[in-house]
Amino acid sequence: MATILIADDEQLIRKLIGDQLTREGHKVLEAEDGIQAISLFKANIKEIQLCILDIMMPEMDGYEVCREVRK
């Protein structure tokens, strides 16, 4: 199945989404802010097929993360 990066500053949201995706057989990586999301993305660039990004996160918002990932 797919490797999915979930970036959200709310732990409960990450857990709810991550638990459901894990039950469906996906591998889930979690980041609590934009900086951590970029770091995880770069470390797992060949594996990640999908990023689920919260727009309002500390350090770097979801839009900035998306622009960085698309580079």
N, C-alpha and C positions, 0 to 999 in steps of 0.2 A: 504494500500500500504506500501511500504518500507520507512524506515528512513535512510537517506543517509547523510554522513558527507563529506563536501567538504572543503579541506584544500589547500589554494592557497594564496600567498601574494599579488596578484593582485585582487583588489576589483571587477573590471569589469569582469574578468573571473569567479569569484565566482557568481556574479550576473547573468551572461548569462546562466551558467550551472544550477544554482539554480532556476531561473525563469522557465526554460524549465521543470525541474523535478517537480516543484510545479504544473505547468499546467497539468502534467501527473498524478497528485494526490499524489505525494510522499511528505513526511515531510523532510525538508532540514535543516541541521545544518551547520553553516559556521565557519571556523577558518582561521585566517590570518597568522598563523605561526605554526610550529610543536609543540611547547609547548602547545599552545591553543588547537590544534587538540587532543593531548593526554588527556588533561584535559576534553574536551568535550566527548571524547570516554569513559573515565572512568566513567563520570557522567551519561552516557546514554548507558552503555555497553549492557544492555538487549534489547534495542530498535534498535540499529544500525545494519543494514544488509549489508551496502556497504560503503567503504571509497574511495573517489576520491582524490588522493594526488598529489600535484605538487612536482616534484623532488627537485627543487631549491627554498627553503624557508629559511628565517632567523631563527636563534635559533636552529632549528633541521630540517634537510632535510627530504624529503618524504621517503627515504630508511630507515632512523632511525625511523621514525614514524611507518612505516610498521613493522619493527622488533619488536618494543615495543608492537604494537597491537597484533602481533602473539603470544607473550608470554602469 
